[in-house]
């Protein structure tokens, strides 16, 4: 059974930081491209950051809103992908979802991130 379990969300003041983690099980993590998406109330789910496998050279992409503030990384030994988020803004408030994609696509259940003073 494939599981992606996100953790690390919470309530943070503007300007603060959070690190999200997503631990995968039931898949060969090393061959999956991993991504972080988010969905704010009333909005569509959007890509925040993605990181490919090492198979053809690791490629990292960020949404414009995340560039310079967020960092995605992965630890294949721990089957975990991370999203370090700095300089958080109220507009970063959303449910953040982990995504694994190869031949199939899997999603986690999400973790709530709320940025508010």
Secondary structure, DSSP 8 states (H G I E B T S, - for coil): --EEEEE--EEE-TT--EEEEEEEESS-GGGSEEEEEEE-TTS--EEEEEE--STT---EEE-TTTTTTEEEEEEGGGTEEEEEE-S--GGG-EEEEEEEESSSEEE---EEEEE--
